[in-house]
Amino acid sequence: MNLSKNHINKEGGKILAEVLAKNNTIESLDLSGHLLGVSGTKAIAIALKTNTKLRNLSLYSNVVDVDGAWALKETLVVNDTLQFLDVGSNRLWDKGIMEIAEGILGNKTCALKGIGLRFNFISEDGADKFFS
């Protein structure tokens, strides 16, 4: 389902999260180019803790920031169906990508095979830490 650039803000993200929590059909969701912000991202992250159908999620350019990355970490620790996550262009910095790395490493059954990190503020040192 492609919902990119439809002006979904944090409140819309919370409503969408309610649907995702009960979803049993949508396998791919593109939410790129919105203003979900931290609270909208947190709501979606919480929904993905119980969602067992979604395989691909794009949160590209949503002002996720480090606190949103922390919420995604909490999800990645328990979600074993998500295979691709795009969090590019979200002001994650090194701390944000390390939160995501901790989520991946904290889940022995993590299904994640790909991650989009482009256009964040990741230093060379941060990239080295993420990939090690």
Backbone torsions as a table, in degrees:
resi	resn	phi	psi	omega
1	MET	NA	124.7	-179.3
2	ASN	-105.6	109.4	177.2
3	LEU	-114.8	20.5	-175.9
4	SER	-61.4	145.7	175.0
5	LYS	53.4	45.3	177.3
6	ASN	-111.3	16.4	176.0
7	HIS	61.9	37.8	174.8
8	ILE	-80.1	122.0	-179.5
9	ASN	-101.2	-167.0	-176.4
10	LYS	-62.0	-37.1	178.5
11	GLU	-67.9	-40.8	175.6
12	GLY	-64.3	-36.0	176.8
13	GLY	-62.6	-37.4	178.8
14	LYS	-67.5	-39.2	177.4
15	ILE	-66.2	-44.5	178.6
16	LEU	-61.6	-35.6	179.0
17	ALA	-61.9	-36.9	177.6
18	GLU	-61.3	-39.8	178.2
19	VAL	-68.1	-44.8	-178.6
20	LEU	-62.0	-34.6	-179.7
21	ALA	-62.4	-28.4	-178.1
22	LYS	-104.7	-2.6	-174.7
23	ASN	-61.7	135.4	171.9
24	ASN	-135.0	18.6	179.2
25	THR	-131.7	-38.1	-175.2
26	ILE	-73.2	122.6	-179.9
27	GLU	-105.9	-20.9	-178.8
28	SER	-137.0	132.4	-177.4
29	LEU	-138.6	122.6	178.5
30	ASP	-107.2	109.2	177.4
31	LEU	-112.6	29.5	-176.7
32	SER	-71.4	148.6	173.7
33	GLY	75.9	32.3	177.6
34	HIS	-113.6	-171.5	175.2
35	LEU	-122.6	53.9	-179.7
36	LEU	-62.6	-35.7	-179.0
37	GLY	63.4	-169.2	-177.2
38	VAL	-67.4	-47.4	-174.5
39	SER	-68.3	-37.7	176.4
40	GLY	-67.2	-39.3	178.0
41	THR	-65.7	-42.4	178.5
42	LYS	-60.4	-42.5	-180.0
43	ALA	-62.3	-43.6	179.4
44	ILE	-67.1	-40.0	178.5
45	ALA	-60.8	-41.9	178.7
46	ILE	-63.0	-42.9	179.4
47	ALA	-61.3	-35.2	-178.2
48	LEU	-74.9	-8.7	175.1
49	LYS	-68.5	-28.1	-178.7
50	THR	-111.8	-12.8	-179.8
51	ASN	-71.9	127.0	-179.2
52	THR	-115.0	15.4	-177.3
53	LYS	-114.5	-36.5	-174.7
54	LEU	-67.0	125.5	-179.3
55	ARG	-106.7	-32.7	-175.4
56	ASN	-129.8	130.5	179.7
57	LEU	-137.6	125.9	174.1
58	SER	-110.6	118.7	173.9
59	LEU	-113.2	24.5	-177.8
60	TYR	-54.4	130.9	175.0
61	SER	57.1	66.6	-179.0
62	ASN	-133.3	11.5	-179.0
63	VAL	55.6	48.2	-179.6
64	VAL	-65.6	-43.8	179.2
65	ASP	61.1	-178.8	-174.5
66	VAL	-66.6	-39.1	-179.9
67	ASP	-66.1	-35.6	174.6
68	GLY	-66.9	-36.7	177.1
69	ALA	-64.4	-36.9	176.8
70	TRP	-61.3	-43.4	178.4
71	ALA	-63.0	-39.2	177.6
72	LEU	-65.8	-35.5	175.8
73	LYS	-58.1	-48.1	-179.4
74	GLU	-59.2	-34.0	178.2
75	THR	-73.3	-46.0	-177.4
76	LEU	-62.5	-25.6	178.1
77	VAL	-64.7	-31.5	-175.1
78	VAL	-113.3	-20.7	-176.5
79	ASN	-83.2	124.2	179.7
80	ASP	-118.7	23.3	177.2
81	THR	-116.7	-25.4	-178.5
82	LEU	-66.7	125.1	-177.1
83	GLN	-107.4	-25.6	178.7
84	PHE	-140.6	134.3	179.1
85	LEU	-134.0	124.4	176.9
86	ASP	-109.7	113.5	177.4
87	VAL	-121.5	29.3	178.5
88	GLY	-65.7	153.8	176.4
89	SER	54.5	53.1	-176.9
90	ASN	-133.6	19.5	177.7
91	ARG	54.2	46.3	-175.9
92	LEU	-80.0	-28.6	-176.8
93	TRP	56.9	-177.9	-179.7
94	ASP	-65.4	-41.7	-178.1
95	LYS	-60.9	-40.9	180.0
96	GLY	-64.7	-43.9	-179.5
97	ILE	-71.7	-27.5	176.2
98	MET	-70.7	-32.8	174.2
99	GLU	-60.8	-46.0	179.5
100	ILE	-63.5	-42.3	177.9
101	ALA	-59.8	-41.5	178.9
102	GLU	-62.9	-37.5	177.1
103	GLY	-63.7	-43.6	179.6
104	ILE	-64.4	-47.1	-178.7
105	LEU	-68.0	-26.0	-178.5
106	GLY	-80.3	-1.3	-178.1
107	ASN	-121.7	106.1	-178.2
108	LYS	-66.9	-18.6	179.6
109	THR	-110.7	21.2	-179.7
110	CYS	-58.4	129.5	-178.0
111	ALA	-95.7	-0.9	-175.4
112	LEU	-59.2	124.0	-179.9
113	LYS	-114.3	-15.7	-179.2
114	GLY	-151.8	148.8	178.7
115	ILE	-145.5	134.3	177.5
116	GLY	-98.6	122.6	-177.9
117	LEU	-125.1	7.6	-173.6
118	ARG	-61.5	155.6	175.6
119	PHE	57.2	40.1	169.7
120	ASN	-110.9	-178.1	-179.3
121	PHE	-102.7	60.7	-176.3
122	ILE	-96.5	126.2	178.9
123	SER	-82.9	170.4	176.7
124	GLU	-61.3	-40.8	178.5
125	ASP	-64.1	-42.0	178.2
126	GLY	-62.7	-41.0	178.3
127	ALA	-64.6	-42.2	177.5
128	ASP	-59.5	-45.1	179.5
129	LYS	-64.7	-41.8	-179.6
130	PHE	-60.1	-45.7	-174.8
131	PHE	-82.4	-9.2	175.4
132	SER	-97.6	NA	NA
